[in-house]
Amino acid sequence: MFSGANVKTVMTHGHNHNSMYGVGAAYSKTDAERFLRKLVLEHVLTEELHVTAHESACCYLRLGQRAADIMCGERSMIRG
């Protein structure tokens, strides 16, 4: 969703209509991964790791404890 990928899962669940869809399209894969890791480390996002019935691992990102601060404009992740 962050990179704006047009994959079936994103489209099926309507994530392409989310205001955050594609905001990271200008980032390289490496920079996007660094940014998302920073958000996890600063508790803006949390990771949930699940092992499926077929013993493969799936990781999900969810809003973290500090996500509301950014969404309300009380905090910014961009420093200028």
KOLVEXFI-629316 format. One record per residue (C-alpha): x, y, z; residue number from 0; residue in three letters. Coordinates in Angstrom, 3 decimals. Each point is the difference from the previous one (the first is absolute). Layout:
        px        py        pz    k    r
         X         Y         Z  NUM  ALA
...
END
This chain:
        px        py        pz    k    r
     0.000     0.000     0.000    0  MET
     2.814     2.426     0.919    1  PHE
     1.665    -0.310    -3.398    2  SER
    -3.253     0.100    -1.966    3  GLY
     0.207    -3.535    -1.346    4  ALA
    -2.906    -1.082    -2.178    5  ASN
    -0.230    -3.552     1.297    6  VAL
    -3.153    -2.061     0.342    7  LYS
    -0.025    -0.044     3.820    8  THR
     0.267     3.793     0.217    9  VAL
    -2.780     0.503    -2.531   10  MET
    -2.272    -2.706     1.441   11  THR
     0.088     1.534     3.465   12  HIS
    -0.382     3.550    -1.313   13  GLY
     3.326     1.194     1.421   14  HIS
     0.570     1.957    -3.214   15  ASN
    -2.696     2.422     1.244   16  HIS
     1.861     0.701     3.260   17  ASN
     1.560     3.464     0.242   18  SER
     3.367    -1.598     0.792   19  MET
    -0.004    -2.143    -3.148   20  TYR
     3.056     0.752    -2.116   21  GLY
     1.529     2.694     2.215   22  VAL
     3.333    -1.843    -0.102   23  GLY
     0.068    -0.544    -3.757   24  ALA
     2.995     2.323    -0.438   25  ALA
     2.128    -1.958     2.508   26  TYR
     2.419    -2.683    -1.130   27  SER
    -0.677    -3.405     1.539   28  LYS
     2.974     0.468     2.345   29  THR
    -1.119     3.451     1.150   30  ASP
    -3.593    -1.179     0.488   31  ALA
     1.203    -2.891     2.162   32  GLU
     2.155     2.366     2.068   33  ARG
    -2.898     2.397     0.495   34  PHE
    -2.415    -2.747     1.026   35  LEU
     2.616    -1.445     2.380   36  ARG
     0.354     3.477     1.552   37  LYS
    -3.766     0.164     0.502   38  LEU
     0.093    -3.374     1.770   39  VAL
     2.935     1.025     2.212   40  LEU
    -1.810     3.208     0.989   41  GLU
    -3.229    -1.913     0.777   42  HIS
    -1.980     1.687    -2.753   43  VAL
    -0.497    -3.462    -1.498   44  LEU
     0.138    -3.431     1.611   45  THR
     0.838    -3.293    -1.649   46  GLU
    -2.061    -3.117     0.532   47  GLU
     1.581    -3.268    -1.047   48  LEU
    -2.272    -2.952    -0.674   49  HIS
     0.938    -3.530    -0.992   50  VAL
    -2.524    -1.505    -2.398   51  THR
    -1.335    -3.553    -0.009   52  ALA
     2.552    -0.734    -2.728   53  HIS
     2.814     1.215     2.292   54  GLU
     0.830     3.123    -1.961   55  SER
     0.395     3.325     1.759   56  ALA
    -2.153     3.036    -0.786   57  CYS
     0.757     3.402     1.436   58  CYS
    -2.679     2.679     0.308   59  TYR
     0.444     3.678     0.800   60  LEU
    -2.554     1.654     2.242   61  ARG
    -0.302     3.438     1.540   62  LEU
     2.133     0.366     3.100   63  GLY
    -0.265     1.982     3.228   64  GLN
     1.276     3.230    -1.558   65  ARG
    -1.959    -0.126    -3.266   66  ALA
    -2.706     2.331     1.313   67  ALA
     2.607     2.719     0.649   68  ASP
     0.895     0.074    -3.677   69  ILE
    -3.573    -0.331    -1.228   70  MET
    -1.075     2.953     2.177   71  CYS
     2.932     2.109    -1.159   72  GLY
     1.639     0.108     3.430   73  GLU
     3.113    -1.697    -1.341   74  ARG
     1.736    -0.203    -3.360   75  SER
     2.339    -2.658    -1.359   76  MET
     1.559     2.486    -2.425   77  ILE
     2.724     2.185     1.362   78  ARG
     1.000     3.036    -1.958   79  GLY
END
